[in-house]
């Protein structure tokens, strides 16, 4: 049997994110709501881990419930959401009952009127009629039976036939919705019998964020109109704000997209965001230079994770997916280089290269630092309004100095260190224990902190060009 979700995607694998309890809560809630069918919108920003959550939840549910996983992005190219949805239901629900061919045939026959690429039976009848094939009166007979009007080949113009054919097809579609849902329910009942699992049947719809706007909307509309029936629970994962923009792109800027979506979802919930510092700690640990006064517990993995978190927060980067990509590049840079690299300096450059390339290029070509230094009275011309200089709290190393430092100044120091490319000589306890230093010596203290959070400790110190070459090599498309 095909593996629709990787079996190794389990909550234990992502224990630091702590979302299993939330999945259990949703399961208990949805099991009680499923009698008449239920559609839940699982909202989270792009990159917040919706796919991982759904796959882990899928693997936990499948022991007791039928579960269908539908990757909308993989079927976007078909331009036909109904066909793609029916195929997923057939592959993941109907296959175990393939011996019951009558049920499966009924499912497809009842769905024929709603599939774009299928040739409707009425159109077939019309073509047969026009070509003189056997049963060439099928279209006209259907029109007579449905609308109670007697039309013949001689009395019915081509234009009228086209109009009546369209009206007849529309009537069949409306009447066919109930028949299609009944066929779907019959397949579900039979699946429950042969699998010994329990209702409700869960349908997870993922990756709508990546689809074309019209296809994403079509998926949701098809779910609500055709598939939402008793004992079926749909969980549709979306970046709801982005989806609302997609709806406005189709229906117009003034269109009330929030009201529109409320017609399709019984309820919306937001996926809890894991703490970024815990996410970083679960993936990365750094070897430290112990000549910094670590006996006073100044530097440890938690402090490094806090500083990395602040760098992302300062640059308004919140997506776990984007953060993970940057951290993978950071780790790759450290492993591929044979020189000592300041971790925070390198991280800042990777962020600039990927999210602010124009600013990065000015730093690369002119060595202009896009952050204010300690003595700067005005913002550098390269500074961008996306920076959160007012929301990221100041840094303070109370064991070393009573003077705190703005985070913008701290990032400025991290880049000035690699421009100067000189080995930091302020590494002894005596040098750091200056409790009443004037502002210019704060630079010494915090540059010492930066100089001790490194990759490849005790190797030859990397210079400016080394950093630039590494960052350009590890650029993320």
N, C-alpha and C positions, 0 to 999 in steps of 0.2 A: 504494500500500500504506500502511496506517496506520502512524504512527510511535509505537511503544510506549514508546520512550525517546528523549528529545531528543538529537539528534546532536551538539550542542555540549557535552554533558556528557562531558568527557574529562579525563584526569589532568593534562594540561598546563595546564588552566585552574586547577587547584588545586595547583600545583607546590610551594607553601610547605608543604602538608600532608604531602607525600612518602609517598603510599600506593601508588604504582604498583608499587614493588618487592615489596610485600606481596601485591598481586594476582597478580603473576607467580609468586611462591612458591606461592600457593594453587592456581593453574592447573596448575603442574607436579606438585604433589602429587595433586590430584584426577584428573588425566588417568590417573594410575597406579592409582587406586582404583575406577574406574568400571565395571569388567567385570561385576560383580554388582549394580551400583547403589550409590549412596552418598548419605547425607544429612548435611550439615554444618550445624551451628549456628554462625552468626556472631553473637557476642555483643558488645553495646556498649550503654551507657546511652542513654536517649532523648535525642535531640539531639546525639549524638556524631558524626553524619555517616554513618550506615549507608546511607541512601538515596543520597547523593552517591557514596559508594564503589561501591555496586552498579551505579549507572547508568554510571559511568566504566568499571567492569570489563566491563559488558555491551557497551559500544561497542568496547572493545578485543578482546573475545572473538569478536564476531559475524563477523569476517572469516574465521575458521577453524572456528568451531563454531556449530551451531544454539543459539540462546539464547531462552528464554521469560522474560518479566518479568511477574510476577503481583503486582499491588497489592491486597493483602487488604482494605485500608481501603475501596477503591472498590466492593467487592462485599459488604461487611458487611451492607448493607441487604437482600440477597437471602435471608438466613437459610439458605442452602444452599451450603456450601463445595464440594461435589462438582460441582454444576452450574457454578459459577463457574470451577473448575479446568478442567473439560472444555471450557468455552467458550474459555478462554485457550489451551489446547492446540490447539483447532480453528483459532482466529484466527491463531496464530503458527507452527503447524507444518503444519496440514492445508491451509491456503489455497494454498500453492505446489504442492500435489499435488491440487488440486480436480478435475482430470480423472478421477482414480481414485475414482469415487464409491463403488465397492464397499468400499474400505478405510475411507472416512469413515463410511459407513452401518454397517459392522461395529463401528467404534469406539463409535458412539452406542448401537447395539443392545446391545452387551456392557455398557455403563454404565447401562442403563435401570434395573436393579434397585437401583442405589445412589443414584439421584436422588430427592430427597424430593418434588419437585413433579410428577414424571412419574407417570402412572397405570400401575402395574405390569400386565404382561400377564395375570397371574393374576386381578387384580381386574377387568380387563376381561372375562375369561371368566366370572367369577362374576356380574357385572352382566348379561351376556348370558343367563346361565342363569336368573337371577331374572326377567328381563323376557320370557323366551320367545323371544328372538331366535335366529337361525340359529346353529348350533354351540353350543347352550346346555349341552352336556354337557362342554365343554372343561375346566372346573375339576375336575369329578369324575373325568374321565379322567386328568388330570395327577396327581391324588392316588392313583388306582389304580396308575398306572405307576410312580410314585416310591416309594410306601410298601408296595406289594404287598398292599393291602387293597381289597376290592371294596365300594364304597359306591354307593348309589343315592339318587335324590331322595327316595324314600319312607323309606329307612332312616337318612337323615342329617339330624339336626336343624340348625337355623340356628346354634346355639352350637357344635356339633361342626364344622360347615362352616367357621366363622370360625377355630376352633382349627387345623384341618387346613390352611386357607389360609395362616395365619401360619407354620406349621411348614414348609410347602412353599416359601413365599417365602424363609424363612431358609436352607433347603437350596440354593435357587437362587443366593442371594447368595454363599454359601461356595464353591460350585462355580464361580460366575461370576468370582471374583477372578482366577483364572489366565487365563480366557478374555479378560478385560478387559486384563490386562497383555500378553497376546499381541497383541491388536489394537493396543495402544499401541506395542509394539515394531515391528509391521509398518508403522505410519505413520512411525515414526522411520527405519526402513531405507529406505523410499521417499523420504523427505525428503533423506536423505544422498545418495541417487543423483542426484536432480534438482538439488541445490544445490551438489554437489561440495565439501561441507564434511566435517568429520571428527567422529567420535565422541570424547568423549561429548557428549550433549546436556545443556546447562546450564539449570536452572530456578531463577530467583531469586524468592524469595518475600519481599516487603517489607511494611512498615507493620503488622505484627501488633501492635505496641505500642498502636496506636490503636483496635484492634478490641474489640468486646465479648468478655469472657473466654470464653464458650462457643463463639463463632465462631472465635476464635484457636485454641482447642484442636481444634475440628473440622477446621480446615485441616491442622494437623499430623497428626492421626490419619488423614485421608484420604490425605495424601501417603505415609505409611508403609504403609498397608494396600493401596492401589490403584495408586499411581503409581511407587513405588520398585521399579524393575526394571532389568535389565541395560542398561548404557551410558547411564543417566540419572544426572545428578548434581544434587541439590537443595541449594541454599544458602538456608537459612532465617534471615533476619536478625531478631534479637529482643533486647530487653532481658531477659536470662534471669531476673534477679531479679524483675522485674515479671511475667513470664510465670508464674513459680512462685507468685506471689501470686494470679494469675488462676486457676490450677489449684486452689489451696486454697479460693478463693471458690466453686468449683463442687463440689469433692469433700470439703471440710471442712478445718478448720485443722490437724488432726492428720495429714492425708494427706501422705505422703512425695513431694512434688512433684519433688524432685531425682531420685529413683529412677524416678519415672514418666517424666520427660523422657529419661532415659538409655536407655529402651527405643526411642525414636524417632530419636535422633541417633547416628550412628556416631562422631561426634567433635564437640566444641565448641572453638571458638577465639575469642579476644577481639580485636576490631579495635583496633590500636594508636591511642592517643590522641595527636594532634599537640600539640606544645608550644604552649601558649596564647599565649605572647609572640610566637611566629612567626606565629600566626594573626592577632593584632592588628596586627603590623607589616605584614602583607600587605594590610591593608585601610585603615589609617588613618595619616595623617601630619599633623602640626600645625605651623602657623607660630608661631615663637617670638619672644618679646620679648628682643632681644639685649642689653638693658641689664643683665640678670642676667649674672654673670661666666662667660659661655660660653667665654671664651678659655682657661679651665681645664677645658673639656670636661665641665662639670657637667650641662648640659641638652642632650639630643639625643633623637631619636625613640626610641632604644632605652631610655633612662631613662624616658620617658613611657610606653612600652609596659610596662615593668617595673612602674611604679606602678599602671597600669590593671589589670594582671594581679593585683597584690597586693590591690586593692580587691575584685575578684571572688573571689579565694581567701579573703579575710577573711570574706566573706559566704556562703561555702560554695556558690558558684554554679560548677558544673563543666560543664554542658551547653553544647556549642558553639552549639546552636540558640538557647538562651536568651541566651547571651552575645551572639550576633550580633544578636538582636532588640534588646537593650539598646543595643548600639553603633550600630545603625541609628537608633534614637531619639536617641541622643547627637549623632550627626552631623546629624540633621534639626533638632534644637534649635539647633545652631550655625549652620546655614545659614539658618534662618528668623528668627533674631534679628539686630537691627542694633545690638547692644550687646556690650561685652566680657564674656565669660563664663568663669569658672574651670572648666576641663574636669573636674578631679577632684571639685570640689564638685557640679557638675551630675550627674556619673556616680553619685555616692553617693545623691543625691536620687532619681534614676531607679530605682536598685535598691530603695531603701526604698519608693517608691511602688508598685512592681510586686510585690515579694516580702514586704514588711512594711507593709501599708497602715495598720494601727493606729498603728504607731510614726511613720510619715510624717505622719499627721494630727495627732498631738500636736506634732510639730515645726512643722508648718504653722500650727496654731492657737495654740500656746503658746510656740513657739520653744524647745522643750526638746530639747537635743542628746542623742541616744541613745548617746553614747560618752564615756568618761572623758577629762577634760582633763589637762594636765600636773600640776596640783596636787591633783587629786581623789584622795581616799583610798578612796572606795567607788564602785562602779559606779552610774551613774545608773539610776533606776527603769525607764527605757525600754530599757535594754540587754537583749539577747536572748541566750540560751545558744547560738544557732546561730552566733554570731560566733566566729571562730577566733583569738582574741587570743593564744593560746599557740603557734600554729603558723606565723604570719606573722612573719618575722624583723624586727628593728628596722631603721629607716632610719639611714643614716649618710652625711653629706656631708663627707668627710675634708678636702677642700680648703678648707672654710669653717670648720668647727667640729669639735672633737674629741668633742662630745657627740652621742650617738645618740638616737633617739626611737622609742618604741613605735608600732606602726602604728595602734593605737587612738587614741593622742594625735594622730597625724597627721590622721586622719579627723575628729577633733573640731575641729582647727584649720580644716580645709577647710569645715566647716559654720559655724563661728563667723565666718569671713571674710565669708560672705554675709549673716549676721545683722547684723554691724557695718556692712556696705556702705560701707566707707571705703577710699579709694584707698591701696594700700600704698606707703609712702614710703621703704621700706628697699631701694633698688635700686642703690646705688652699691657699688663694690668696697670702699671704706672701711667702709661700714656693715656689710657681711657678714663682713669679715675679722676677726672677734672670736674668736680661737682659744680663749679661756678664759672664755666667757660663762657667767654663772650660768643656772640653769634657766629663768628667766622670759624671757631673751633667746633661748633656743632657739625659742620661739614666733615671734620676729621672723625668724629664719633660715628656718624651714620655711614660714612663711606667705609669705615672699618667693618660695620655690620654687613654691608653689601659685599665687601671683599672676602668675607668668610662664609658666604652661602654660594658654593661653587660646585661645578662639575670638575672632575679630574684634578682633585686637590694635589698640590705640590708639583704639578707639571709646569712646563714653561707657560708663562702668562700670555693669553691671547691678546693681540693688538686689534686696532680698529678694523683693519681689512679682514681679519679672521672672522670677526662677528658678521660683517656685511656679507662675506662669501657664504657663510653658513646659513644666514637668514634667506638669502636669495636662492640658495639650493633647496631649501625646505619650504618654499612658498606653496601655500595651499590654493589650488584652483577652486 
